[in-house]
Amino acid sequence: MLRPLILLILILSALSDLSAQNRIVKFAEIKPLQDKIAKPVLVLIMTDWCKYCHAMKNTLTRDNSVLALLDEKFYTVFLNAEDKIDIFFAGRNFKNKGGIHELASELGTIKGQLSYPTLTVLNSRNEIIYQHDGFLSPRAILYTLKKIAQN
């Protein structure tokens, strides 16, 4: 009796991990995905030390209403602004310079300032169509994403 129950738990756990992995993509995956189905790309620019960043990340990965909308209408990328890895995106190679990743600066700078968290939405041509710096509540995120998805 215990063995089938453990097997069922392992299978359900694996399936939930697979579905969660499909929600978040890497920058290298965007072009092939866009070639198949064009969708806006939601980029959460964050850092490891920012508690508001993690709160927004939790909303984007755990709130069922937000998840459903993201899965249907967007590709989602998390960008650590202090990441040391090079990222090739939109025909350019971006690096960490002086502790801040060039791609975070490129996508997240608003009025000459980069702050955390920042939500940036790109169209299928990788052009910025929306930016918001600072924390958004789950309700505000859902409202914002619905407005963007309508356009």
VEXLUM-595551 format. One record per atom (N, C-alpha, C, CB): x, y, z; residue in one letter. Coordinates in steps of 0.05 Angstrom, whole numbers, plus 5000, padded with zeros to 4 digits. Atoms other than C-alpha are relative to their C-alpha. Glycine has a CB too. Layout:
! residues N
X,Y,Z,A
...
This chain:
! residues 151
5016,4976,5000,M
5000,5000,5000,M
5017,5025,5000,M
4981,5000,5024,M
4983,4977,4997,L
5056,5048,5018,L
5015,5005,4974,L
5019,4997,5023,L
4984,4997,5025,R
5095,5035,4954,R
4984,5014,4978,R
5009,4972,4990,R
5015,4986,5020,P
5039,5056,4905,P
4996,5030,5007,P
4973,4987,4995,P
5004,4973,4992,L
5027,5119,4946,L
5026,5017,4996,L
4992,5001,5030,L
4975,4986,5004,I
5101,5138,4944,I
5004,5005,4970,I
5024,4984,5012,I
4997,4998,5029,L
5102,5125,4869,L
4982,5022,4989,L
4994,4974,4986,L
5019,4980,5008,L
5041,5169,4859,L
5010,5028,5008,L
4972,4995,5012,L
4990,4974,4990,I
5072,5226,4900,I
5024,5008,4982,I
5009,4998,5029,I
4977,4993,5017,L
5137,5222,4859,L
4991,5008,4972,L
5018,4975,4998,L
5010,4993,5027,I
5099,5224,4793,I
4987,5027,5000,I
4980,4978,4990,I
5013,4974,4998,L
5056,5283,4814,L
5021,5022,5004,L
4980,5001,5022,L
4979,4981,4995,S
5118,5319,4839,S
5015,5006,4974,S
5019,4990,5022,S
4986,4996,5025,A
5154,5308,4773,A
4983,5016,4980,A
5008,4973,4988,A
5018,4986,5019,L
5094,5332,4733,L
4998,5030,5008,L
4973,4987,4999,L
5002,4972,4991,S
5088,5396,4775,S
5026,5014,4994,S
4992,5002,5029,S
4974,4987,5007,D
5162,5410,4765,D
5002,5005,4971,D
5023,4982,5009,D
4999,4995,5029,L
5156,5402,4690,L
4982,5023,4992,L
4991,4975,4985,L
5018,4978,5008,S
5097,5449,4685,S
5011,5027,5009,S
4972,4996,5011,S
4988,4976,4991,A
5133,5501,4727,A
5024,5009,4983,A
5009,4997,5030,A
4977,4993,5017,Q
5195,5497,4683,Q
4991,5012,4974,Q
5016,4974,4995,Q
5009,4989,5025,N
5154,5514,4622,N
4991,5029,5002,N
4976,4983,4989,N
5009,4972,4996,R
5131,5580,4651,R
5022,5020,4997,R
4986,5003,5027,R
4978,4982,5000,I
5199,5612,4658,I
5020,4991,4979,I
5014,5001,5029,I
4981,5006,5022,V
5246,5616,4598,V
5026,5016,5004,V
4987,5005,4973,V
4975,4985,5001,K
5317,5639,4586,K
5000,5017,4975,K
5024,4981,5001,K
4999,4982,5023,F
5335,5695,4538,F
5007,4984,4974,F
5021,5021,5005,F
4993,5016,5024,A
5366,5643,4490,A
4976,4985,4988,A
5022,4980,5008,A
5024,5015,5010,E
5298,5609,4484,E
4979,5018,4987,E
4987,4985,5023,E
5021,4982,5009,I
5259,5671,4465,I
4997,5000,4970,I
5005,5028,5009,I
5002,4999,5029,K
5275,5674,4390,K
4986,4974,4989,K
5027,5003,4987,K
5014,5023,5011,P
5256,5601,4376,P
4971,4999,5008,P
5014,4974,5010,P
5028,5000,4992,L
5192,5609,4417,L
4985,5021,4984,L
4999,5007,5030,L
5013,4978,5015,Q
5175,5675,4382,Q
4996,4991,4971,Q
5016,5026,5001,Q
5003,5010,5028,D
5186,5640,4314,D
4976,4982,4998,D
5026,4985,4991,D
5024,5018,5000,K
5132,5589,4333,K
4975,5016,5006,K
5004,4978,5020,K
5024,4985,4992,I
5083,5634,4370,I
5009,5026,5012,I
4983,4984,5022,I
4991,4973,4991,A
5094,5709,4377,A
4983,5008,5025,A
4997,5021,4977,A
5013,4990,4975,K
5078,5734,4448,K
5018,5021,5012,K
4995,4976,5020,K
4983,4981,4986,P
5102,5792,4490,P
5017,4985,5021,P
4983,5021,5015,P
4982,5011,4981,V
5160,5777,4537,V
5000,5017,5025,V
5029,4997,4988,V
4999,4986,4974,L
5154,5796,4610,L
5027,4994,5013,L
4976,4991,5019,L
4974,5003,4988,V
5222,5808,4642,V
4998,5012,5028,V
5023,5013,4984,V
4998,4990,4973,L
5228,5814,4718,L
5029,5004,5006,L
4986,4981,5021,L
4972,4993,4994,I
5293,5850,4733,I
5002,5002,5030,I
5010,5026,4986,I
4999,5003,4971,M
5314,5833,4804,M
5029,4996,5009,M
4982,4977,5009,M
4974,5008,4987,T
5372,5819,4852,T
4994,4980,5021,T
5015,5025,5011,T
5003,5020,4979,D
5384,5765,4903,D
4992,5013,5027,D
5025,4984,5003,D
5004,4987,4973,W
5382,5815,4962,W
4974,5016,5002,W
5024,5018,5005,W
5024,4983,5000,C
5317,5851,4943,C
4976,4984,5008,C
4996,5012,4972,C
5023,5015,4990,K
5259,5826,4985,K
4975,5006,4983,K
4994,5007,5029,K
5023,4994,5016,Y
5208,5862,4941,Y
5001,4986,4973,Y
4998,5031,4995,Y
4996,5016,5024,C
5237,5828,4880,C
4990,4972,5004,C
5030,5000,4991,C
5009,5028,4994,H
5226,5760,4912,H
4970,4998,5004,H
5015,4990,5024,H
5029,5000,4997,A
5155,5779,4931,A
4987,5000,4973,A
4991,5024,5017,A
5012,5000,5027,M
5140,5796,4858,M
5005,4974,4985,M
5011,5024,4984,M
4994,5026,5013,K
5175,5733,4834,K
4980,4979,5010,K
5029,4992,5006,K
5019,5019,4989,N
5131,5693,4881,N
4972,5004,4988,N
4998,5003,5031,N
5026,4995,5013,T
5069,5726,4852,T
5000,4989,4972,T
4993,5031,5000,T
4998,5009,5027,L
5092,5710,4782,L
5001,4970,4997,L
5023,5012,4986,L
4997,5029,5002,T
5105,5637,4799,T
4979,4985,5016,T
5027,4993,5009,T
5018,5015,4982,R
5050,5621,4850,R
4971,5009,4999,R
5010,5003,5028,R
5028,4991,5001,D
4988,5664,4840,D
4986,4988,4976,D
4999,5032,4999,D
5013,5016,5022,N
4940,5621,4799,N
4989,5018,4978,N
4978,4984,5011,N
5011,4982,5020,S
4906,5680,4763,S
5023,5011,4983,S
4984,5022,5013,S
4977,4989,5015,V
4973,5711,4744,V
5013,4978,4983,V
5021,5012,5020,V
4989,5022,5015,L
5001,5643,4723,L
4984,4993,4975,L
5002,4976,5018,L
5017,5007,5023,A
4943,5628,4678,A
5003,5021,4977,A
4970,4998,5008,A
4996,4979,5020,L
4950,5695,4642,L
5028,4999,4988,L
4994,5028,5013,L
4973,5002,5010,L
5025,5689,4636,L
5003,4976,4981,L
5020,4997,5023,L
4997,5024,5017,D
5021,5618,4608,D
4986,5004,4973,D
4987,4976,5014,D
5015,4997,5025,E
4970,5639,4556,E
5011,5022,4982,E
4971,5005,5006,E
4995,4976,5015,K
4994,5708,4535,K
5029,5010,4999,K
4983,5022,5010,K
4973,4989,4998,F
5068,5718,4553,F
5021,4978,5002,F
5002,5018,5025,F
4976,5015,4992,Y
5137,5688,4557,Y
5012,5016,5023,Y
5021,4997,4976,Y
4990,4987,4976,T
5168,5702,4624,T
5030,4994,5005,T
4984,4991,5025,T
4971,5003,4995,V
5242,5714,4640,V
5006,5014,5026,V
5017,5012,4976,V
4990,4987,4976,F
5275,5729,4707,F
5029,5007,4994,F
4998,4981,5025,F
4973,4990,5005,L
5338,5771,4701,L
5012,5010,5026,L
5000,5022,4978,L
4986,4991,4976,N
5385,5777,4760,N
5020,5022,4990,N
5016,4976,5014,N
4985,4977,5009,A
5416,5846,4750,A
5030,4998,5008,A
4989,5026,5010,A
4972,5003,4991,E
5480,5823,4785,E
5013,4974,4990,E
5001,5001,5030,E
4991,5025,5011,D
5488,5758,4746,D
5026,5004,4985,D
4979,4987,4982,D
4973,4998,5013,K
5559,5745,4721,K
5001,4987,4972,K
5021,4987,5018,K
4999,5014,5025,I
5541,5704,4660,I
4994,5019,4976,I
4980,4976,5000,I
5006,4985,5025,D
5541,5732,4589,D
4974,4991,4989,D
5023,4997,4979,D
5026,5007,5012,I
5474,5734,4555,I
4999,5010,4972,I
4976,5012,5017,I
5004,4992,5028,F
5465,5734,4480,F
4970,5003,4995,F
5013,4979,4980,F
5028,4995,5004,F
5399,5766,4463,F
4997,5022,4978,F
4986,5009,5026,F
5006,4981,5021,A
5371,5803,4403,A
5024,5008,4983,A
4987,5025,5012,A
4977,4996,5017,G
5435,5796,4364,G
5024,5014,5014,G
4993,5017,4977,G
4978,4987,4985,R
5480,5825,4419,R
5008,4983,5023,R
4992,5028,5010,R
4990,5013,4977,N
5523,5798,4474,N
5002,5020,5023,N
5028,4987,4995,N
5001,4983,4976,F
5510,5829,4543,F
5016,4988,5022,F
4971,5005,5009,F
4983,5009,4978,K
5559,5824,4601,K
4995,5016,5026,K
5030,5003,4992,K
5001,4985,4974,N
5563,5844,4674,N
5024,5020,5000,N
5002,4980,5025,N
4979,4979,4999,K
5601,5910,4677,K
4997,5015,5026,K
4998,5018,4975,K
5001,4985,4976,G
5617,5940,4744,G
4979,4991,5020,G
4995,5029,4994,G
5019,5011,4981,G
5570,5894,4782,G
4971,5000,4990,G
5001,5016,5025,G
5028,4999,5012,I
5508,5909,4739,I
5001,4989,4972,I
4989,5029,5000,I
5001,5013,5026,H
5490,5867,4679,H
4990,5021,4980,H
4981,4976,5000,H
5008,4981,5022,E
5486,5907,4614,E
4972,4997,4991,E
5019,4997,4976,E
5027,5005,5009,L
5421,5874,4595,L
4979,5011,5020,L
4995,4970,4996,L
5018,4988,4980,A
5389,5895,4661,A
4999,5030,4996,A
5010,4993,5029,A
5000,4971,5004,S
5411,5966,4648,S
4985,5008,4975,S
5029,5010,4997,S
5013,4995,5026,E
5386,5963,4576,E
4969,4998,5003,E
5010,4981,4979,E
5028,5005,4999,L
5318,5936,4594,L
4986,5014,5024,L
4995,4971,5002,L
5012,4990,4976,G
5307,5966,4663,G
5003,5029,5007,G
5009,4985,5022,G
4995,4972,4993,T
5332,6037,4662,T
4976,5017,4992,T
5026,5010,4985,T
5023,4982,5004,I
5275,6087,4669,I
5009,5028,5010,I
4974,4990,5015,I
4991,4972,4993,K
5292,6162,4668,K
5028,5000,5012,K
4980,5012,5019,K
4972,5001,4991,G
5366,6146,4676,G
5005,4985,5025,G
5009,5028,5004,G
4997,5014,4975,Q
5355,6102,4737,Q
4992,4971,4997,Q
4983,5014,5023,Q
5007,5028,4998,L
5356,6027,4748,L
4993,4994,5028,L
5023,4982,4989,L
5008,5007,4973,S
5317,6004,4808,S
4988,4972,5000,S
4980,5020,5013,S
5010,5028,4997,Y
5292,5936,4834,Y
4976,4999,5018,Y
5023,4982,5011,Y
5003,5014,5025,P
5246,5905,4820,P
4990,5018,4977,P
4980,4977,5003,P
5011,4987,5024,T
5230,5928,4749,T
4988,4979,4982,T
5023,5017,4985,T
5013,5017,5020,L
5180,5896,4703,L
5003,5014,4973,L
4970,4995,5007,L
4998,4990,5027,T
5194,5905,4629,T
4986,4981,4982,T
5030,5005,4991,T
5014,5017,5019,V
5150,5879,4573,V
5011,5007,4972,V
4969,5002,5002,V
4990,4997,5027,L
5179,5869,4503,L
4979,4989,4981,L
5027,4986,4997,L
5017,5011,5020,N
5139,5859,4440,N
5015,4978,4985,N
4990,5021,4980,N
4987,5022,5014,S
5156,5803,4391,S
5024,5008,4984,S
4980,4986,4981,S
4976,4990,5013,R
5209,5848,4359,R
5021,5009,5021,R
4992,5024,4981,R
4982,4993,4978,N
5243,5856,4427,N
5002,5030,5006,N
5028,4989,4994,N
5002,4971,4994,E
5222,5929,4433,E
4985,5003,5026,E
4986,5016,4977,E
5013,4996,4974,I
5203,5955,4502,I
4973,5014,4995,I
5018,5018,5018,I
5027,4988,5002,I
5128,5968,4505,I
4989,5008,5027,I
4982,4980,4986,I
5010,4993,4973,Y
5120,5974,4580,Y
5023,4997,5020,Y
4976,4983,5008,Y
4981,5002,4978,Q
5164,5988,4641,Q
4987,5010,5025,Q
5026,5016,4994,Q
5009,4991,4974,H
5148,5994,4714,H
5022,4994,5021,H
4973,4988,5009,H
4980,5005,4979,D
5199,6003,4770,D
4986,5001,5026,D
5023,5021,4998,D
5012,5001,4974,G
5181,5985,4840,G
4981,4976,5003,G
4985,5025,5007,G
5017,5023,4993,F
5137,5934,4874,F
4971,5004,4990,F
4999,4996,5030,F
5028,5001,5007,L
5069,5915,4846,L
4986,4977,5015,L
4996,4996,4969,L
5015,5021,4986,S
5017,5877,4887,S
4990,4979,4979,S
4977,5012,5016,S
5011,5020,5019,P
4988,5813,4857,P
4977,5011,4984,P
4991,4975,5016,P
5023,4988,5014,R
4924,5851,4840,R
5009,5020,4978,R
4982,5014,5020,R
4989,4981,5019,A
4964,5906,4805,A
5014,4986,4977,A
5019,5020,5014,A
4987,5015,5021,I
5006,5856,4767,I
4979,4988,4981,I
5017,4977,5012,I
5020,5012,5017,L
4944,5820,4742,L
4986,5021,4983,L
4979,4986,5018,L
5013,4978,5015,Y
4910,5886,4722,Y
5018,5009,4977,Y
4994,5023,5019,Y
4981,4990,5020,T
4973,5909,4685,T
5003,4980,4977,T
5027,5005,5013,T
4996,5020,5020,L
4983,5843,4649,L
4975,4997,4982,L
5006,4973,5013,L
5025,5001,5016,K
4910,5842,4627,K
4999,5023,4980,K
4975,5000,5018,K
4999,4977,5018,K
4917,5912,4598,K
5019,4996,4977,K
5006,5025,5015,K
4979,5004,5020,I
4981,5894,4561,I
4990,4979,4980,I
5026,4992,5012,I
5009,5022,5017,A
4951,5829,4534,A
4977,5008,4981,A
4990,4976,5017,A
5022,4990,5017,Q
4891,5867,4506,Q
5010,5015,4975,Q
4981,5018,5015,Q
4990,4984,5023,N
4935,5910,4461,N
5014,4985,4980,N
5018,5022,5010,N
